């Protein structure tokens, strides 16, 4: 009886610690990404205060996650009543989860990285070379994705990181996508195809953060007029 009661208390204690760590993680992410945003060749300096933060992170729980199919999807426990809307980015504890594509008052659906409709510009961290992230159902599984349009001369090696560019305003720069698993060079196109092991474990995704960027619309307008 005593052991059973202790086990229950231990469960709730660990759950409370997990919630505290989740809150702390949210705070640290805001501190890290609220320094500056790059608009083309210009930097907008954002004073890191409660009123002028550009990136905020709303913690969410994953209610349902599909990762064994072609058109995988994820359901979150928050919606428009919490300030969520379409085209907001979602990140997990380890890396990018996906982008919101539909919201109701209390729920949101996400197109995850492991969906063929998900596309994102990413950057090779060590060389700053940009590429295009895709998930190809005939090549990739829930643990991998493909990056195209990387020039053959790029000094890539296994284990290198690819991260978000921050150029679209959906994600801050530097959020992990994954590490290089293999790559294949094409002599004719002079471009290589890179397979990455995804940082986020889609078979075990339970919590995350929705990214809110207060100057995202300005960034969209800037990109559309370039």
N, C-alpha and C positions, 0 to 999 in steps of 0.2 A: 504494500500500500504506500509506504513511504517512498520507495523507488519510483512508483508510478507518478506520485505527486511531484517529486523532484524533477522528473522528466518533463512534465507539463510546464512547470515553472521555468525550467531551462529553455524550453521551446519559445515561450513568450519573451524571455530575456534575450535570446539570440535574435528574435524577430525585431525587438526594440533596437538592438545594436545595429541591425541591418538597415533600419529606417534612419537612424542617426547618421550612418555612413553615407546613405543615399543623399540626405540633406547636405552633408558636408561636401560630397562630390559635386552637387549642384552649385554650391557656393564657390568652390574652387574653379569650376569651369567658367563661371561668370567673371571671376577675378582675372583668369588667364586670358580670356578672349575680349575683354573690354578695354584693350589698350589702344588699338588703332584699326581702321579699315582702309584698305587700299582701293582707290578709285582711279583705274588706269595708272597714270604715272604720278598721281597726287595722293598724298596721305591726309586723311581727316583725323586730326587728333581729338580723341574723346576723353574728357576728364572723367576719371573713374569715380563717379558719385552716384547716389541713388537716383538722381534726376536725369543724368546724361548717359546712362549706360546704353549701348547699342545692342548688345547681346544679352538675352536673358534665357534661362533654361527652366522649363516647366517639367517637373518629374511626372512620369506616367507609368502605368502598369500595362503589360501586354496581356490581354484577355484571351486571345487566340492567335496562334502562329502556325502558318502552313509553310513547310520547307521541303516537302517530298514531291511536289508537283511542278508543273511548268509555270503556270501563272500563280505563283505563291503570293500570299497576302498576310497582313498582320492587322489585328484589331486592337485599338487602344481604349482605355477606360475614360477618356475625356474628349470633349467636343467644343462646339462653338460657344457654349455657355462658359467655358474656361478660357476663351480667347483663341482657340485653335481655328485654323482655316487651311484651305488647300495650298499646296506648294510650300508648306513648312517642312523643314528637315527634322529628322528624328535620329538621334544618336544613342548608342548603348554604352555600357560600361567600358567596352573595348574598342568600339569604332562605329562607323556609319551603319545605321539600320535601313533607312529609306526615306521616302518623301510622302507626305500626306496627299491623298488624291480625292478623298471624300469625307465630309463631316456631317454629323447630325448634332443635335443639342448636347448629347452626352457621350457620343462615341465618334471615333475617327478610324478610317481605314488607311493603311499605308502600303504603297508599292515598295517592297524591299529591294535591296541590291540583287537578291536572287530571283528576279523577275525579268523577263526579256524586254519589258517596257521601261525598265529603269535605265537611264543614261546619265552620265555625269563626267565633267572634265576633272581629271586628277593630275597630280604632279609627282614625278619621281623625286623623292626628297633630297637625295645627295647631288643630283645634277640639275634640278629645277626644270627638267624637261616635261612638257605637258603631253597628256594622252587622253584617250576616250575610254571610259569604263563601260563595259557591257556584260550581261550575263547571257551566255549562249547555252540553251538547254541540251543541245547535242554534244557539248564539250564540257560544260561545267556542272557541278553539283552544289549542294548547299554550303560547301566549304570553300569553293573557288569562284573566281570570276576572270574575265579576259579584258586586257587593256590593249587597244589598237593605236595606230598612228604614232608610234615611237620610232624616231629615226635610228637606223642601224648603227650609227656612230655613237649612240648614247652608251656611256660606260655602265652597263647594268650587270649585276651579279645576283646570284641567289641570296635571299635574305634581305635584300634592299626593301625599303619602305616606299609605298605610294600613299599619299595623303590628299585631302581635299585642297582645292586651290583658293577657295574663298571668293572667287570672281563672280559667282552667281548670286551671292547674298543669302543663299539657302543654308549653307554651312560656313562656319568660320574656317580660315585656313589652318591646315595642320591636323585635322581630325583623321585618324588612321583609317585606311581602306584595307590594306593587307600587305603581305610581304611576297617578294618574287619567289615563285616556285620553279618556273621554267620559262624559257623564251626561245623564239624561233625567228631567224632573220630571213627576209625575202629579198633576194638579190635584184629582182626586176623592179619592185616598188621602192627599194631601199628603206623599207619600213619593217619593224619587227612586231610580232605578236607576243604579248607577255601574259602568262598565267600567274595569278596571285592567289595565295592562301588568305582568305578573308580574316580580318581581325575579330569581327563579331561572330560569335557562335550561334547560328540561327536555330540550332536544335535545342538551345538552352537560353533563350532570350525571354526574360520575365519583366525587366524594368528598363526604363529608358528616359530620355530627355527630349522634349520638343524644343527646337531652336526658334526663338523669336528675335528678329533683327529689326530694330526700330528705324533703320535707314535703308531697308531692303528696296523699297519702292524707288528711292532716289538712285540706287545702284542699277535697278532694272531700266529706269529711264536713261541713265547714262550709257549703259550698254546698247540700248536700242538706237541711240543717236550717233554711235561711233561709226 
